[in-house]
Amino acid sequence: MERPVTEADLTFECVPDTDQSFENALAKARDGDRLTVDDAVELLTTGTDIDGIDRRRKEQVLEAADRRRAEIVGEEVTFVANLNNNVTTACNVGCLFCNFKDSAHTFEADYEGEMTGFTKTPAESREIVADAVDRGIYEVTSVSGLHPAFVLDEEHREILEGHPNPKEVNYIPADRYETDPGTYVEQMAAMSVDGVHVHSMTPEEGYHARRGTDLTYEEVYSRLQDAGLDTVPGTAAEILVDEVRDVICPGKIGTDEWLEAMEAAASVGLGLTATIMYGHVENEAHRAVHLQRIRELQDRVDGAITEFVPLSFIHQNTPLFEHDVVSGGASTDEDELMIAVSRLFLDNVDHVQSSWVKYGDEQGLKMLNCGADDFMGTILSEEITKRAGGTYGEFRSFEEYVDLITSIGRTPVERSTDYDRRRAIDPDDPPFGPELGPNADGTPLLTREERSERAVLADD
């Protein structure tokens, strides 16, 4: 049996070695010049001429990013009233950074072992979203495992059923499973309740929805848009450098195909977000190249990307950690510099998000002084980070948002998914709840009793 790769085995062609100086890179950042990859490497490392993080230099980078944030978006901190409704954890891709997935074969009807994941029917998705919309949310985010029975639509199902080797294209008929997830089109239509904004179908899911066919990404995203899809989350990006992807997610699409799917989604009129998942096997040069690829994509899609979301790798329950490929995640210094350099490098993306799910409240607030200006959403359910070992909860109330944001002297602002609609919240005028959604009237999303109950469940 071949010995698994460990952290000591990893060598990369792309390394943080530049001819630029930290001082020159910082000067360009302060002046608002468009930064190069070498500039980003110098800022992310606080200088390749030294070992480790230089505290004084780090504070200079954070200060420059916070000043840029104030110039671009001012003193508002935005958030959205949203729900996560992930359809299924069934997946057989085998990404080593993920503990959200469950092996797809354990969902088959004749499986005799323990099945710990879930699959929701379109009817169940609709019920979940409808209840949340009644409470006042107006965005549903859905990112799911690549269930072998999940197909774009009935036409796609017929094509896959006629394939000479269905397993070659990761297809197993729905009747083999305990629960049928339906089609992507059916799930999008089910979640499109009362004008709610549907944020779903990552490039990886877009690939899954066209596997085994000649369909283009444009055709796939057009059909999904007709069914109710509004914007596409730029997750599944991880690190957009294939030598890193080959280690952490060898079964996933490559960098070029991820970019192709995102461009196609934008070309049919769908809005986008973009992410980076950092702090595992990659180095600062990989992070810088990733930022460059996002910036170039934003130039090509004419500003369709509304926000950039740095996602710090949560390592505790993941195969990368369990197999000794990594010894931990990003440090606090790396987290702060990632936010800051994202703000300074992405001169064509207005909004940078701080994830309280990844960083927690205290550090999440600190990120708002490192260049970030958005603080995620209410997220009535969060499964992906929690399954990887995250401990910061699944829900954030408007009252908590107001308290947290005003505590650092900033203005809390409820926003729509696309940032086009905004409502500044007066901290002296409670109760606090969403007002931008079709059924939102300012009523808190959860009662105090419900919030207390969720807090107890989170502690368990």
Secondary structure, DSSP 8 states (H G I E B T S, - for coil): ------GGG---S--S--SS-HHHHHHHHHHT----HHHHHHHHHT-TTSSS--HHHHHHHHHHHHHHHHHHHTTEEEEE-EEE---B-EE-S--TT--S-EEGGGGBTT--S-----B--HHHHHHHHHHHHHHT--EEEE-----TT-BSSHHHHHHHHT-S-GGGGT---GGGBSS---BHHHHHHHH--TT-EEEE--HHHHHHTTTTS---HHHHHHHHHHHTEEEE---S-S-S-HHHHHHH-TTS--HHHHHHHHHHHHHTT-EEEEEEEESSS--HHHHHHHHHHHHHHHHHTTS-EEEEEEEE---TTSHHHHTTS-S----HHHHHHHHHHHHHH-TT--EEB--HHHHHHHHHHHHTTTT--EEEE--S---HHHHHT--S-S---HHHHHHHHHHTT-EEEEE-TTSSSEEE--TTS------SSTT--S--SS-HHHHHHHHHHHH-
